[in-house]
Amino acid sequence: MAALIVPADDTEIEDREPDTRPAWRRWLVMFILLTGGIKTTLAFTTVVPALQKIAEHFGSQGDAILGAQFVVTMAPAGMAVAGLFAGWIVARWELRKSLFVGLGLSAITGLSQLFLDDFVVLLVSRFLLGASVVTVDIALTTILAAEFAGKARSRMVGFRQAISSIGTVSTMLFAGWLVQNHGWRSPAWMFLVPAVMLLLCVIAFDKPIAAARQMTSSEKFSVWQLWPIYLLSLLFSVAHTMPSFQMPFLLKEIGVTDAVLISRVPALSAFISIMAAGAFAFVYGRAQRMTLVFAATLMGLGFIGVGNATTYTMILVFIIIEGSGAGWNMPFFQNRLLDRVSPLQRSQAMGLLSSSLFLGHFLNPIVTAPLRHSLGIHGTFIAVGSFLVIGAIAMTLWIAASRNRNTVI
């Protein structure tokens, strides 16, 4: 598979033999790379609209709310644990094999929600689901990084995030409708999507996938020197999951229990993220590190507003503000990381990034539980939003102090 170098002027330079693939196969590969994130969103959207009903179904087993949240967060727990090893496996096990096995397992474990009734077994299946989808994500991102660099990569990362957000919106709304009309298990049928993607990958990647590419001057950091990216990714992911993991219970406090209305809130956040992610390359190309400051500020102000909101309409307004910033943080971390490690280190670096990202997802109910018990669900949103705003101020000071230096962040 031919790979490209895109220098500062965005001129494409081939560092290996010309790409001899048929045009239809190149377009199919592009389609897979851009839409690959949708199957990851299913790990969340197939259960988030059903949180209240899951809590009722398993309500006799301790804290019903926390138990239902663990059904969601066991998937990111699997992603976090697998991310520590998946990068190493993908780098040594061959990209194509990792891709095929990961997609097959994600389809099987996702569909198991249709019939599993033992709570512990359900949690195990959710953990394995997370492990399989993160392996696929790392493989696809490694392929994307080999195919594109520079401004072209920033555009692709932004478009991929936007398309993933489209998947989040559509599958969240569809899952809400399914839950309301057919029960909490029914959204699991959407895990036929990874099965279809597996078929497409078998057709598209008919030969071993090459991931090596020449190293540019900025790709000099070791994987472990990127720890600030991993730490910030973890903190942002704790906040990023608030509309999905905590919002259903805030809505219940103001009398909103309809699964369709519940699903519209995270879907609106994702929809706004689509537009933000689509503009990521434009914003990042001009703001660079300040992109993350803008993201934190918008998310923080949105959450503070949600915490003070008293009506469903007010919540939707502030979610628009939050979503405007949420669409930039993940593309920022991915782009920053891929620009700073060598091609041979990318799988491992992306694995650690995935671990930090999804560890934050897993930690969300654990971190917010004491806040929820002491401050209430509204106070929890205000506290998380305030943390983001304070963090934005701190990052602004750091950026000013480290101007004209080649830093990780």
N, C-alpha and C positions, 0 to 999 in steps of 0.2 A: 504494500500500500504506500503510495507516494506520500511524502510529508513536505510541508512548506515552512520556510522561514519568512516572516514578515517584519522587516526592520522598521525604523522610526518613520520613514516616509511611506510605509504601508505598501511598498513594492514587493511582490512575491518573488522569492528566489528559491529554486529547487535545490535541495542538498542531496538528492538521490535521483534514481532513474525516473523518467516521466511516468505519470499515472496512466496506465493502459487499460484501466477498467472501463467497461461500457458506460455510457452516459446514464442509463437507467439505474445501474448499480450504484453509481456515485450519488445519484439523487436519493436512492433508497437508504444508503448509509447516512446521508444528511438528515433524512426524515427520522431515522432511528436515533441519531445523536440529539436532535432537537426535542423529540417527544419522549425520550427515555425517562425523564423525571416524573412522568405521569404515574407510572406504576408505583413510585415511592409515595406519592400523595395518597394512593389508595389505602396504604397502611394506616392512615389517619382518618380520611374522609368516610371510610366504610363503617367507622364506629363512633366518631364524634357526634353526629346527629342523634345517635342512639344512647348517649350517656345516661340520660334520665331513665330510659327503659332498661338498660343494663343494670343500673343501680337497683331498680325495682325487682328485676329477675333474680339477682344474687343478693337481695337486701337482707337476708337473714345471716349473712356471713360478715359480721363486724361492721366497720364504718362503710356504709354502702357507697357513699360518694367517693371515698378514697379507693375502694375496690374497683369501681367503674373506671376511675382515672387510670388505675394500673392496667386495665385491659388495653387502654390506649398506649400507655407509656412502656409496656413490655416490648413493643415493636422498636421504639428508639433505644431501649436498653440493649436489645439484640444488635441494633445498628452500631451502638457505641462499643460494645465488646468485640463484635466482628471487625469493626474498623481498625482495631489494633493489629489484626492479623491479615485482614483481607487484602491490604495493599501489598504485603509480602507474598501472599498466595497468588494474587493476580500477576505480580511481576515475575514469578517463577513457574507458575502453572500454565501459562499461555493465556492470552487475553480471550481468545475465542472460546476455549473450554470453560473458563470462569464465567463468561457471559451466558453460555448455554445452560450450565448447571444452575446458576443463580436464578435465571428466569423460570426454569422448570420448578425449582423449589418454592419460589415466591407464589407461583400459581397454585401449587398443591396446598401449601400452608394457609394461603389466603382463603381458599375455598373451604377449608376445614371448619371455618366459623359457621357454616351452614348446619353442621350436625353435632359439634362438640357441646356437651352440656356440663362436663366436669370443669369447675372453675380453674383448678390448678393446671389441668391439661390444656385448657384454652389459653392460659398465660404462657405455657411452654410453646404452643403453636405460634403465638404472637411474637415471642422471642425469636424463634426460628425464621419467621417471616421477615423480621427486621434484619437478621443476619444475611439472608439471601438477597434482599433488595439493595443493601449497602454494597455488597460484592458487585452487583450489576452496575451500580452507580459509579464505583471506582473504575471499573473496566471501561465504561463509556466515556468518563471524563479523561482517562488516560488516552483513549483514541482521539478524542476531540483536541487534546493538547498537542498530539503529534500531527494532526491535520492542519492546525491553525496556530498562529502566533501574533503578538502585537495587537494592533487595533482590530484585526479580523477576529482574534480570539475574544477580545472584549465584547464585540458585537455578538458573537456566537453564545458566549456565556449569558449575556443579557437576554437574548432571544430565547435561550433554553429555559431561563428562569421565568420569562413571561409565559411561555407555553406550558410550563409546569403549573403556573398560577391559573391559567385557563383550565387545565385539568382539575385543579383544586376546586375552582368555582363550579364547573359543570358536574363533577362527581359528588361534591358536597350537596348541591341542590337536589340532584337525583337521589342520593342516599337519604336525604331528609324526606323526600316523597315516598321512597320505598319503606322507610321505617314507619311513617305515619299510616301507610296503607297495608303493609305486609309484614311488619314486625322487625325487630332489631337484627335478625340474622340475614335478612334479604339482601342488603347491600354487598354481601360477600360474593354474589354472582359477578360483580365487576372484576373479580380477579381472573376472569377469562381473558382480560386484556394482556397480562403478561404471557399467557399461552399463545395468543396471536403474535405478540412481539417476538417470542421465541422462534416461531415459524419464519417471520420476516428476517430475523438475524441469521438463521440457517441459510436463507437464500442470499442475503447481502454479503455475508462474510464467508465466502466459499474457500478462502485460502487463509493460512496463518496471518495474523495481524501484526504488522511491524509498528513499534511505538517509539523508536529512537529518532532523535532529531538533534541537530547541532546546538550547542549551548551558547547563549548570548551572554553579554557582559553582565547583565543584571542577575543571571541565574547562578549566583555564587554562594548562596546561603546553604548551610546544611539543613537537614530535616529538623533537627532539634533546636536550631537557632530560630525557628519559626514559632516558638512557644507563645509569643504575644498574640499571634493570629489564632492559635488554638484556644487560648484563654478567653479572648474577646468573643470568639465564635460561641463558646460555651455560654457566656453571660448573655449574649444577644439571643441565643436559642431559648433560654429560659423565658425571656420576655416575649419572643416571637410566638410562642405557643399559647399565650394568654387568651387570645380570641377563641381558640379551639378547646383548650382544656378547662378554662375557668369561666368563660362566658355563659355556658348553659346554666350554671348555678347562680350567676348574677341575674340572668334573665328570669329564673324561677322566683327570685326574691321580689321582682316587680310584677309577677303574675303571668309571665310568658312561658308557656309549657308546650306549645305546639311545635312539633319537630321541624316542620317546614320553616317557621319563623326563626327557630334556633339556628338552623343550617344557613339562613341568609346572612347572619352576622359574620362568621368566618369566611363565607363565600364572598361577601362584599369586601372584606379585607384583602382577600386573594385577588379579586377583580381589580382593585385599585393598584395592587402590587404588579399586576400585568402591565399597566401603563407605565409605572415607575421603572420596572425592569426593562421594558422596551426602550426607555430613554437612558439606561445605565451607561452605555458606551459614550454618549454625548456628555453626560454629567461627569463621569469619571475622567474623561479626556481633558476636562477643564478644571475640575475641582480636586482631582487626585485624592489625597488623604482626607480632605474635608468632606468627601462624599459620606464617610462613616459618621461624621459629626452631624451632618444634615439628617441622616437616617435615624440616629439616636434621638435627636431633638424632636422630630416629627412623631416618632413612636411614643416618646415620653409624654408629650403634650396630649396625644390621643388617649393614652391610658389614664392620665389624670382627669381628662374630660369624661371618660367612661365612668370612672369611679364616682364622679359628682353628678352623673346623669340620673334622672328620675323617670324618664320615659323611653320607650323603644326607639322612637324617632331621634331623640338626642343621642342615644348610643350609636345609631347608624351614622350620624354626622361625625362623631368623634372617631369612629372606626375608619372613616374615609381619611382623616388626618393620619391615623396610625398606619394605615396601609400604604400611604404615600412614602413613608420611610422604610417600611418593611420590605419593599421590593428591591432595595439597594444593598442590604447588608450581606446576604449570601453571595450575590455576584461579586461584591467587593472582596470578600475573603477568598473566594475561589480564584479570582483574577490575580490578586496580590500574591497568593501562594504559587500559582503556576508560573508567574513571572520571576520567581526567586529561587527555584530549585532546578537542578539539572534534569534532563529527560529521564534518566535512569532512576531518579528518586521520586518521580511524580506519583507513582502508585502508592508508595509508602506514605508520602506527604498527604495525599488525598485521603488515605485510610485514616490517618490521625485527625485530619480535619473532620471527617465524617464522625469519628468517635466523639470529638468534642461537641460537635453540633447536636448529635442525638443523645449524648449524655445530658446535655442541657434540657432536651425534651423530657427525658426520664426524671430529671431532678425537679421539674416544674411543680408537680403536686407535692413533692416532699418539702421543697423550699417554701412554697406558698401555704402549706397546711398550718404552720404556726401563725403566719400572718392572718390567715382566714379565721382562725379561732380567736385571735386577740383583737384584730382590727375589723373583722367582717369582710365579706367578699368585696364590697365597694372600697374599703380601706386598703385591701390588697392591691387593687388596680392603681390606686393613688400612690402607694409605696413603690411599686415597680416603676411607674412612670417617673416619679421623682428621682429614683436611682439612675434612670436613663438620662434625664436632663443634667444631673450632676456629672455623670460620666461624659456627656458631650462637652461640658465646660472644661473638664480635665483634659480631654483629648485635644481641644483647641489650644490649650496652653502648651501641651506636649508638641504639637505640630509647629507652633511658633518657635519653640525652643530648639527644635531639631531641623529647622529649615536648611535646605541645600545639602542635607546629608542623606546617604543611601541607607535608609532604615527599613526594617521589616514592615512596620506599620507607618 
